[in-house]
Amino acid sequence: MSRATRPDGVAGQHDDYYYHAYLLHNRFHFAKNVPAHSLVVKREYSPRCTRLAQRGRVADALMGIVFIITIFGIVVLHELGHALAARRYGIRTRDITLLPIGGVARLERMPEDPRQELVVALAGPAVNVALAAALLFLVLPTMQFDQLGRVHVFGGTFLLNLFLVNVWMAAFNLIPAFPMDGGRVLRALLAMRFDYVRATQVAAGIGQFLALGFVVAGLLLPNPFLLFIALFVWLGAAGEASMVQMKNALGGIPIRQVMITNYQTLAPNDPLSRAVEHILAGFQQDFPVVDGDRVVGVLTRADLLAALAQRGTDALVGEVMQRDFMTADPAEMAETVFNRLQECNCHSLPVVQNGRLIGILTADNVGEFLMIQAALRKATPPKLQFSGT
Ligand SMILES: [Zn+2]
């Protein structure tokens, strides 16, 4: 399928809102929280670093830095695990971001099949388990216990620490708190038995309950990292639950009911000044370009602004429009097309029937449709709403 792209940075407020929603929806956010790592780092390196640095031994301080860089390398491998598993199901990863508390791989969409979600969620921790096993294999031959049960490792504790980091990363991320890996595993398992919305609500509820546990633990220890994670988990769980609810509200509704039917089109031979007139006269941001009956391209507001800056108002629409774009069929379900809108990261899709343009679908008008649905639900008399339940 062809793909239309739109340069970022020209989106209006409405775009930003939806973009945020996509982020919440698309993200595999994983708190690879590093309280344990930081403990390891602090206990094993920092005090020693100061002491040894006083003695002029810079080598150990450097070792500490190498250790921290290695931890972030492990975080990247963990995220690559998710990304590679997702790629198996044809889901691309937009980017991987490193944060002080871990990493985030942003997938273009969520795996819909619970089994696929299970595999993608488990792939990250699986990388850590594999690394831990490999490190243990390297460390074991050099490990000895003294009479007090303390571990002695010959050749430094670097590998042992890396082993512990991996064990911690796998274990922490498998805590069943949405949106951590464990929460997604839980949701996938629940979704095999219950419907997706119910499964998400239960998993999100458990996640928020555990977030409260993180708050208590964070205050008692005290550990500010845990408080931060608690906030992350709480917001992530709430966002995931509302996104799934929204997609459920769109389920079973054909595009024909949601699309915009009152819109302007352009012809390939129109000058850009015509597009400017349309933009100023209305709310429309993207314009289907129609040649006779056929849609031959899309002119987005971003394309228009870029072309105006370079070539002025006399350039022709056909010279600057996108020829590679996605379309929707009026009979398709809104939920499917909404996923496509997210995937292509574009603002609108022309709705085409038998090659003829019959409407436009934008993220804004999907949002408006949902608001109207919600308002109508509220309008039902309370008697009806609560009867029999
Ligand atoms: Zn993960």
Residues whose N, C-alpha, C, O or C-beta is under 5 A from the ligand:
A	BS01	ZN	F30 A121 G124 P125 N173 D181
